[in-house]
Amino acid sequence: MELKKEGEKEGEKEERVIAFASKSYTATEASYSSYEGEALAAVWAVQHFRMQGLRFTLVTDHRPLTWLMRNQTLTGRNVRWAMRLQEYESDIKHRLGKTLQHVDGLSRNSPRRATAG
């Protein structure tokens, strides 16, 4: 998942990655469905980077996440997450995972542990 900001110059449409971040799930969060895990990650990222007042695009390789903001029949925590995301001037766009390889590197590369030798 990426947070991208449109170019600042008038008429500029170039997208730039603002930042990367990673977070481990709690034991409870780890039991969420893949959809809920992606939604939680989106809400966490937007709140973590304090995107208030900035127009941005959240780019995800998880197509069902785009549904979160369009669905009228959400319940429970999905409603709360959708309401949190609605506080921001944002769009959620889907892109194929193979075009977002730089993002997956954060979740797939675990730190190497030193070994006693």
N, C-alpha and C positions, 0 to 999 in steps of 0.2 A: 504494500500500500504506500502511496506517495501523497504528500501534500504539495501542490504546485500553485504558484502564483503567476498570474498573467503579467506580461511585460509592463513596465511602468510608463514607457514612452507612448505618447498618443499614437494609436493605430498599430502598435507593436503587438503581435500575437505569439511571440516566442514564449514557451513555457520553461520554467527553471525550477529545479528541485530546491526547496527551501531548506530542508533538514531531513535527517534520518534519525530514528530512535527505535529502541527495542525495549520490551517489557516482558517479564515472566508472568505467567498466570498464577493465581492462587490455586489451592487445591480445589476449591469450589468452581472457579472459572475454567479450570482444565476439563471439567465434566460437561461444559456447554457444548451444544452442537456446533458444527463448523460455521454455520451461519451466525449464531450468536457470538462465537469467538471473534469473527470478523467485525461484527457490529460493535462489540466491546472495544476492539482495537481502534476502530474509527473514532468512537467517542473519546477514548483515552488520548489519542493523538491530538485531536482538536483541542481538548482541554489542556493537555500538557504544553502545547505550543502557544496557548493563549491567543487563538486566531481571531479574537473579537475585533470587529471593525475592519478586517481585511477581507477582500473578495478572493476566494481561493477555490481550487478544484481538488477534491480527494479522488485519486486514481486508484482503482482496486482491480485485482484479477479475479475477484469473487463476484460474479454477476448478480447473485441474489441480493447482495448488499444494496444495489441500486433500487431495489424494490422497497427497501425500508422507508424511503422518503415519499413513495407514491401510494403505499398501501393505506387504506382507510379502515381496516379491520384488525389492527394490531392490538395485542393485549400485553399486560404485565410489563416486564422490563423492556420489551421492545418499544412500547409506547414511551416510556421514560427516556430511552436512548434517542428515539426519533425527536422528541421534544427538545432534548439537549442539542442535537444537531441543527434544529430549526432556529436556534438562537444566533446562528452564524450565517453570513452571506456566502453560501457554498453550493457547489454542484458535486455530485458523485458520478464519476464516469467509469465504465468498465473498459479494460484493455486486457488482451491476452497475456497470460503469465509469462510467456516467452519474451515479451517485450518489456517486462519489468524485472529482469534478472538481477539488476543491481539492488533491488529491494530485498529479494529473497536471501541474499547473502548475509543479512543481519540475523535471520532466524536459523540459518543452516550452518553457519560457522561458529562452533562453540570454541571458547578459549582453550588452548592447550595447557595441560597441567604439567608442572615440572615433575620429573621422576627422579627418585633417588638413584644414583648410579654408582 
